[in-house]
Amino acid sequence: MQHYSESEHPVEHPVERPEERSVAISERIVLGCERCGEKLILLGLEDDWRASGHDVFECECGAELSFADRADEEAMLVKDLLRTVKVPNI
């Protein structure tokens, strides 16, 4: 009968999986900056943002954005699509 040390036959330990977490998002608000064209995406309801005291948001360029600066998402999708279309050289 042979005896093996743990270094020769290591004991396998079960792998722990990270806990999965998710958050349900009830609404997405897209604010558009007129100065630089950047889009700011807010997750959650407008009422919740207002209730927590957030009426004004700062764009990366420093401009202040409010809910009045809501971007037309359908128009944004069309613009994005047009940017991806290749126009042949004539």
TORGUGU-493322 format. One record per atom (N, C-alpha, C, O): atom name; x negated, y, z. Coordinates in Angstrom, 1 decimal, decimal comma. Layout:
<kekes>
+----+--------+--------+--------+
: at :     px :     py :     pz :
+----+--------+--------+--------+
: CA :      X :      Y :      Z :
...
+----+--------+--------+--------+
</kekes>
This chain:
<kekes>
+----+--------+--------+--------+
: at :     px :     py :     pz :
+----+--------+--------+--------+
:  N :   -0,8 :   -1,2 :    0,0 :
: CA :    0,0 :    0,0 :    0,0 :
:  C :   -0,9 :    1,2 :    0,0 :
:  O :   -1,8 :    1,4 :    0,8 :
:  N :   -0,6 :    2,1 :   -1,0 :
: CA :   -1,5 :    3,3 :   -1,1 :
:  C :   -0,7 :    4,5 :   -0,4 :
:  O :    0,5 :    4,6 :   -0,5 :
:  N :   -1,5 :    5,4 :    0,1 :
: CA :   -0,9 :    6,6 :    0,7 :
:  C :   -1,4 :    7,8 :   -0,1 :
:  O :   -2,6 :    7,9 :   -0,4 :
:  N :   -0,5 :    8,7 :   -0,5 :
: CA :   -0,9 :    9,9 :   -1,2 :
:  C :   -0,7 :   11,1 :   -0,4 :
:  O :    0,2 :   11,2 :    0,4 :
:  N :   -1,6 :   12,0 :   -0,6 :
: CA :   -1,5 :   13,3 :    0,1 :
:  C :   -0,5 :   14,2 :   -0,7 :
:  O :   -0,2 :   13,9 :   -1,8 :
:  N :   -0,1 :   15,3 :    0,0 :
: CA :    0,9 :   16,2 :   -0,7 :
:  C :    0,2 :   16,9 :   -1,9 :
:  O :    0,9 :   17,2 :   -2,9 :
:  N :   -1,1 :   17,0 :   -1,9 :
: CA :   -1,8 :   17,7 :   -3,0 :
:  C :   -1,8 :   16,8 :   -4,2 :
:  O :   -1,8 :   17,3 :   -5,4 :
:  N :   -1,8 :   15,5 :   -4,1 :
: CA :   -1,7 :   14,6 :   -5,2 :
:  C :   -0,3 :   14,4 :   -5,7 :
:  O :   -0,1 :   14,2 :   -6,9 :
:  N :    0,7 :   14,5 :   -4,9 :
: CA :    2,1 :   14,4 :   -5,3 :
:  C :    2,9 :   15,5 :   -4,6 :
:  O :    3,5 :   15,3 :   -3,5 :
:  N :    2,8 :   16,7 :   -5,2 :
: CA :    3,5 :   17,8 :   -4,5 :
:  C :    5,0 :   17,6 :   -4,4 :
:  O :    5,7 :   17,0 :   -5,2 :
:  N :    5,6 :   18,1 :   -3,3 :
: CA :    7,0 :   18,0 :   -3,1 :
:  C :    7,7 :   19,1 :   -3,9 :
:  O :    7,3 :   20,2 :   -3,9 :
:  N :    8,7 :   18,7 :   -4,6 :
: CA :    9,5 :   19,6 :   -5,4 :
:  C :   10,5 :   20,3 :   -4,5 :
:  O :   11,3 :   19,7 :   -3,8 :
:  N :   10,6 :   21,7 :   -4,6 :
: CA :   11,5 :   22,5 :   -3,9 :
:  C :   12,6 :   23,0 :   -4,9 :
:  O :   12,3 :   23,3 :   -6,0 :
:  N :   13,8 :   23,0 :   -4,4 :
: CA :   14,9 :   23,5 :   -5,3 :
:  C :   14,6 :   25,0 :   -5,7 :
:  O :   14,2 :   25,7 :   -4,8 :
:  N :   14,9 :   25,3 :   -6,9 :
: CA :   14,7 :   26,7 :   -7,3 :
:  C :   15,9 :   27,5 :   -6,9 :
:  O :   17,1 :   27,1 :   -7,2 :
:  N :   15,7 :   28,6 :   -6,3 :
: CA :   16,8 :   29,5 :   -5,8 :
:  C :   17,1 :   30,4 :   -7,0 :
:  O :   16,2 :   31,1 :   -7,6 :
:  N :   18,4 :   30,5 :   -7,3 :
: CA :   18,8 :   31,4 :   -8,4 :
:  C :   19,2 :   32,8 :   -7,7 :
:  O :   19,8 :   32,8 :   -6,7 :
:  N :   18,9 :   33,8 :   -8,5 :
: CA :   19,3 :   35,1 :   -7,9 :
:  C :   20,8 :   35,3 :   -7,9 :
:  O :   21,5 :   34,7 :   -8,7 :
:  N :   21,3 :   36,0 :   -6,9 :
: CA :   22,7 :   36,2 :   -6,8 :
:  C :   23,2 :   37,0 :   -7,9 :
:  O :   22,6 :   38,1 :   -8,2 :
:  N :   24,3 :   36,6 :   -8,6 :
: CA :   24,9 :   37,4 :   -9,7 :
:  C :   25,8 :   38,5 :   -9,1 :
:  O :   26,6 :   38,2 :   -8,2 :
:  N :   25,7 :   39,6 :   -9,7 :
: CA :   26,5 :   40,8 :   -9,2 :
:  C :   27,1 :   41,4 :  -10,4 :
:  O :   26,4 :   41,6 :  -11,5 :
:  N :   28,3 :   41,9 :  -10,4 :
: CA :   28,9 :   42,6 :  -11,4 :
:  C :   29,9 :   43,6 :  -10,9 :
:  O :   30,4 :   43,5 :   -9,8 :
:  N :   30,1 :   44,7 :  -11,6 :
: CA :   31,0 :   45,7 :  -11,2 :
:  C :   32,0 :   45,9 :  -12,4 :
:  O :   31,6 :   46,1 :  -13,5 :
:  N :   33,3 :   45,9 :  -12,0 :
: CA :   34,3 :   46,2 :  -13,0 :
:  C :   34,3 :   47,7 :  -13,3 :
:  O :   34,4 :   48,5 :  -12,4 :
:  N :   34,3 :   48,0 :  -14,6 :
: CA :   34,3 :   49,4 :  -15,0 :
:  C :   35,7 :   49,8 :  -15,5 :
:  O :   36,2 :   49,1 :  -16,5 :
:  N :   36,3 :   50,8 :  -14,9 :
: CA :   37,7 :   51,1 :  -15,3 :
:  C :   37,8 :   52,1 :  -16,5 :
:  O :   38,8 :   52,1 :  -17,2 :
:  N :   36,7 :   52,8 :  -16,7 :
: CA :   36,7 :   53,8 :  -17,8 :
:  C :   35,3 :   54,2 :  -18,1 :
:  O :   34,4 :   54,1 :  -17,3 :
:  N :   35,1 :   54,7 :  -19,3 :
: CA :   33,9 :   55,2 :  -19,7 :
:  C :   34,1 :   56,6 :  -20,3 :
:  O :   35,0 :   56,8 :  -21,2 :
:  N :   33,4 :   57,6 :  -19,8 :
: CA :   33,6 :   59,0 :  -20,3 :
:  C :   32,2 :   59,4 :  -21,0 :
:  O :   31,2 :   59,2 :  -20,4 :
:  N :   32,3 :   59,9 :  -22,2 :
: CA :   31,1 :   60,3 :  -22,9 :
:  C :   31,2 :   61,9 :  -23,0 :
:  O :   32,1 :   62,4 :  -23,6 :
:  N :   30,1 :   62,5 :  -22,5 :
: CA :   30,0 :   64,0 :  -22,6 :
:  C :   28,9 :   64,2 :  -23,6 :
:  O :   27,9 :   63,6 :  -23,6 :
:  N :   29,2 :   65,2 :  -24,5 :
: CA :   28,3 :   65,5 :  -25,6 :
:  C :   27,7 :   66,9 :  -25,3 :
:  O :   28,4 :   67,9 :  -25,0 :
:  N :   26,3 :   67,0 :  -25,5 :
: CA :   25,6 :   68,3 :  -25,3 :
:  C :   25,6 :   69,0 :  -26,6 :
:  O :   25,1 :   68,5 :  -27,6 :
:  N :   26,1 :   70,2 :  -26,6 :
: CA :   26,1 :   71,1 :  -27,8 :
:  C :   24,7 :   71,6 :  -28,1 :
:  O :   24,4 :   71,8 :  -29,3 :
:  N :   23,9 :   71,7 :  -27,1 :
: CA :   22,5 :   72,3 :  -27,3 :
:  C :   21,6 :   71,3 :  -28,0 :
:  O :   20,9 :   71,6 :  -29,0 :
:  N :   21,5 :   70,0 :  -27,5 :
: CA :   20,6 :   69,1 :  -28,0 :
:  C :   21,2 :   67,9 :  -28,7 :
:  O :   20,5 :   67,1 :  -29,4 :
:  N :   22,5 :   67,7 :  -28,6 :
: CA :   23,2 :   66,6 :  -29,2 :
:  C :   23,1 :   65,3 :  -28,4 :
:  O :   23,7 :   64,3 :  -28,8 :
:  N :   22,5 :   65,3 :  -27,2 :
: CA :   22,4 :   64,1 :  -26,4 :
:  C :   23,8 :   63,8 :  -25,8 :
:  O :   24,7 :   64,6 :  -25,7 :
:  N :   24,0 :   62,5 :  -25,6 :
: CA :   25,3 :   62,0 :  -25,0 :
:  C :   25,0 :   61,5 :  -23,6 :
:  O :   24,0 :   60,8 :  -23,3 :
:  N :   25,9 :   61,9 :  -22,7 :
: CA :   25,8 :   61,4 :  -21,3 :
:  C :   27,0 :   60,5 :  -21,0 :
:  O :   28,2 :   61,0 :  -21,2 :
:  N :   26,8 :   59,3 :  -20,6 :
: CA :   27,9 :   58,3 :  -20,4 :
:  C :   28,1 :   58,2 :  -18,9 :
:  O :   27,2 :   57,9 :  -18,1 :
:  N :   29,3 :   58,5 :  -18,5 :
: CA :   29,8 :   58,3 :  -17,1 :
:  C :   30,6 :   57,1 :  -17,0 :
:  O :   31,6 :   56,9 :  -17,8 :
:  N :   30,4 :   56,2 :  -16,0 :
: CA :   31,2 :   55,1 :  -15,8 :
:  C :   32,1 :   55,3 :  -14,7 :
:  O :   31,7 :   55,7 :  -13,6 :
:  N :   33,4 :   55,1 :  -14,9 :
: CA :   34,4 :   55,3 :  -13,8 :
:  C :   35,5 :   56,3 :  -14,3 :
:  O :   35,4 :   56,8 :  -15,4 :
:  N :   36,4 :   56,5 :  -13,4 :
: CA :   37,5 :   57,4 :  -13,7 :
:  C :   37,1 :   58,9 :  -13,4 :
:  O :   36,4 :   59,2 :  -12,5 :
:  N :   37,7 :   59,7 :  -14,2 :
: CA :   37,4 :   61,2 :  -14,1 :
:  C :   37,9 :   61,6 :  -12,7 :
:  O :   37,2 :   62,4 :  -12,0 :
:  N :   39,0 :   61,2 :  -12,2 :
: CA :   39,5 :   61,5 :  -10,9 :
:  C :   38,5 :   61,1 :   -9,8 :
:  O :   38,3 :   61,9 :   -8,8 :
:  N :   37,9 :   60,0 :   -9,9 :
: CA :   36,9 :   59,5 :   -8,9 :
:  C :   35,7 :   60,4 :   -8,9 :
:  O :   35,2 :   60,8 :   -7,9 :
:  N :   35,2 :   60,8 :  -10,1 :
: CA :   34,1 :   61,7 :  -10,2 :
:  C :   34,4 :   63,1 :   -9,6 :
:  O :   33,6 :   63,6 :   -8,8 :
:  N :   35,6 :   63,6 :   -9,9 :
: CA :   36,0 :   64,9 :   -9,3 :
:  C :   36,2 :   64,8 :   -7,8 :
:  O :   35,7 :   65,7 :   -7,1 :
:  N :   36,8 :   63,7 :   -7,3 :
: CA :   37,0 :   63,5 :   -5,9 :
:  C :   35,7 :   63,5 :   -5,1 :
:  O :   35,6 :   63,9 :   -4,0 :
:  N :   34,6 :   63,0 :   -5,8 :
: CA :   33,3 :   62,9 :   -5,1 :
:  C :   32,5 :   64,2 :   -5,3 :
:  O :   31,3 :   64,3 :   -4,9 :
:  N :   33,1 :   65,2 :   -5,8 :
: CA :   32,5 :   66,5 :   -6,0 :
:  C :   31,6 :   66,7 :   -7,2 :
:  O :   30,9 :   67,7 :   -7,3 :
:  N :   31,8 :   65,8 :   -8,2 :
: CA :   31,0 :   65,9 :   -9,4 :
:  C :   31,8 :   66,5 :  -10,5 :
:  O :   32,6 :   65,7 :  -11,2 :
:  N :   31,7 :   67,8 :  -10,8 :
: CA :   32,4 :   68,4 :  -11,9 :
:  C :   31,5 :   68,8 :  -13,0 :
:  O :   31,9 :   69,0 :  -14,1 :
:  N :   30,2 :   69,0 :  -12,6 :
: CA :   29,2 :   69,5 :  -13,6 :
:  C :   28,0 :   68,5 :  -13,5 :
:  O :   27,6 :   68,0 :  -12,5 :
:  N :   27,5 :   68,2 :  -14,7 :
: CA :   26,4 :   67,2 :  -14,9 :
:  C :   25,3 :   67,9 :  -15,7 :
:  O :   25,6 :   68,7 :  -16,6 :
:  N :   24,1 :   67,5 :  -15,5 :
: CA :   23,0 :   68,1 :  -16,2 :
:  C :   22,4 :   67,2 :  -17,3 :
:  O :   22,1 :   66,0 :  -17,0 :
:  N :   22,3 :   67,8 :  -18,5 :
: CA :   21,8 :   67,1 :  -19,6 :
:  C :   20,2 :   67,0 :  -19,4 :
:  O :   19,7 :   67,8 :  -18,6 :
:  N :   19,6 :   66,2 :  -20,2 :
: CA :   18,1 :   66,1 :  -20,1 :
:  C :   17,5 :   67,4 :  -20,5 :
:  O :   16,4 :   67,8 :  -20,1 :
:  N :   18,2 :   68,2 :  -21,4 :
: CA :   17,6 :   69,5 :  -21,9 :
:  C :   17,8 :   70,6 :  -20,9 :
:  O :   17,4 :   71,7 :  -21,1 :
:  N :   18,6 :   70,3 :  -19,8 :
: CA :   18,9 :   71,3 :  -18,8 :
:  C :   20,2 :   72,0 :  -18,9 :
:  O :   20,7 :   72,7 :  -18,0 :
:  N :   21,0 :   71,7 :  -20,0 :
: CA :   22,3 :   72,3 :  -20,2 :
:  C :   23,3 :   71,6 :  -19,2 :
:  O :   23,1 :   70,5 :  -18,8 :
:  N :   24,2 :   72,4 :  -18,7 :
: CA :   25,3 :   71,9 :  -17,8 :
:  C :   26,4 :   71,4 :  -18,6 :
:  O :   26,9 :   72,1 :  -19,5 :
:  N :   26,9 :   70,2 :  -18,3 :
: CA :   28,0 :   69,6 :  -19,0 :
:  C :   29,2 :   69,4 :  -18,0 :
:  O :   28,9 :   69,1 :  -16,9 :
:  N :   30,4 :   69,5 :  -18,5 :
: CA :   31,6 :   69,3 :  -17,7 :
:  C :   32,5 :   68,3 :  -18,5 :
:  O :   32,2 :   67,9 :  -19,6 :
:  N :   33,6 :   68,0 :  -17,9 :
: CA :   34,6 :   67,2 :  -18,5 :
:  C :   35,2 :   67,8 :  -19,8 :
:  O :   35,7 :   67,1 :  -20,7 :
:  N :   35,1 :   69,1 :  -19,9 :
: CA :   35,5 :   69,8 :  -21,1 :
:  C :   34,6 :   69,5 :  -22,3 :
:  O :   34,9 :   69,8 :  -23,5 :
:  N :   33,4 :   69,0 :  -22,0 :
: CA :   32,4 :   68,6 :  -23,1 :
:  C :   32,6 :   67,2 :  -23,5 :
:  O :   31,6 :   66,6 :  -24,1 :
:  N :   33,7 :   66,6 :  -23,3 :
: CA :   34,0 :   65,2 :  -23,7 :
:  C :   33,7 :   65,1 :  -25,2 :
:  O :   34,2 :   65,9 :  -26,0 :
:  N :   32,9 :   64,1 :  -25,6 :
: CA :   32,6 :   63,8 :  -27,0 :
:  C :   33,8 :   63,0 :  -27,6 :
:  O :   34,4 :   62,1 :  -27,0 :
:  N :   34,0 :   63,2 :  -28,9 :
: CA :   35,0 :   62,4 :  -29,6 :
:  C :   34,3 :   61,1 :  -30,0 :
:  O :   33,5 :   61,1 :  -30,9 :
:  N :   34,6 :   60,1 :  -29,3 :
: CA :   33,9 :   58,8 :  -29,5 :
:  C :   34,1 :   58,2 :  -30,9 :
:  O :   33,2 :   57,6 :  -31,5 :
:  N :   35,3 :   58,4 :  -31,5 :
: CA :   35,5 :   57,9 :  -32,9 :
:  C :   34,6 :   58,7 :  -33,9 :
:  O :   34,0 :   58,0 :  -34,7 :
:  N :   34,5 :   60,0 :  -33,7 :
: CA :   33,6 :   60,7 :  -34,6 :
:  C :   32,1 :   60,3 :  -34,4 :
:  O :   31,3 :   60,3 :  -35,3 :
:  N :   31,7 :   60,0 :  -33,1 :
: CA :   30,4 :   59,6 :  -32,8 :
:  C :   30,1 :   58,3 :  -33,5 :
:  O :   29,0 :   58,1 :  -34,1 :
:  N :   31,0 :   57,4 :  -33,5 :
: CA :   30,8 :   56,1 :  -34,2 :
:  C :   30,6 :   56,3 :  -35,7 :
:  O :   29,8 :   55,6 :  -36,3 :
:  N :   31,4 :   57,2 :  -36,3 :
: CA :   31,3 :   57,4 :  -37,7 :
:  C :   29,9 :   58,0 :  -38,0 :
:  O :   29,2 :   57,6 :  -39,0 :
:  N :   29,5 :   59,0 :  -37,2 :
: CA :   28,1 :   59,6 :  -37,4 :
:  C :   27,0 :   58,5 :  -37,3 :
:  O :   26,1 :   58,5 :  -38,1 :
:  N :   27,1 :   57,7 :  -36,3 :
: CA :   26,1 :   56,6 :  -36,1 :
:  C :   26,1 :   55,7 :  -37,3 :
:  O :   25,1 :   55,3 :  -37,8 :
:  N :   27,3 :   55,3 :  -37,8 :
: CA :   27,4 :   54,5 :  -39,0 :
:  C :   26,8 :   55,1 :  -40,2 :
:  O :   26,0 :   54,5 :  -41,0 :
:  N :   27,0 :   56,4 :  -40,4 :
: CA :   26,5 :   57,1 :  -41,6 :
:  C :   24,9 :   57,2 :  -41,5 :
:  O :   24,3 :   57,2 :  -42,5 :
:  N :   24,4 :   57,3 :  -40,3 :
: CA :   22,9 :   57,3 :  -40,1 :
:  C :   22,3 :   56,0 :  -40,6 :
:  O :   21,1 :   56,0 :  -41,0 :
:  N :   23,0 :   54,9 :  -40,4 :
: CA :   22,4 :   53,6 :  -40,8 :
:  C :   22,6 :   53,3 :  -42,2 :
:  O :   21,9 :   52,3 :  -42,7 :
:  N :   23,4 :   54,0 :  -43,0 :
: CA :   23,6 :   53,7 :  -44,4 :
:  C :   22,5 :   54,2 :  -45,2 :
:  O :   22,0 :   55,4 :  -45,1 :
:  N :   21,9 :   53,3 :  -46,0 :
: CA :   20,8 :   53,7 :  -46,9 :
:  C :   21,3 :   54,2 :  -48,2 :
:  O :   22,1 :   53,6 :  -48,8 :
:  N :   20,8 :   55,4 :  -48,5 :
: CA :   21,2 :   56,0 :  -49,8 :
:  C :   20,1 :   55,7 :  -50,8 :
:  O :   19,0 :   56,0 :  -50,6 :
:  N :   20,5 :   55,1 :  -52,0 :
: CA :   19,5 :   54,7 :  -53,0 :
:  C :   18,9 :   56,0 :  -53,6 :
:  O :   19,6 :   57,0 :  -53,8 :
:  N :   17,6 :   56,0 :  -53,9 :
: CA :   17,0 :   57,1 :  -54,6 :
:  C :   17,4 :   57,1 :  -56,0 :
:  O :   17,2 :   56,1 :  -56,7 :
:  N :   17,8 :   58,2 :  -56,5 :
: CA :   18,3 :   58,3 :  -57,9 :
:  C :   17,3 :   59,1 :  -58,7 :
:  O :   17,5 :   59,3 :  -59,9 :
+----+--------+--------+--------+
</kekes>
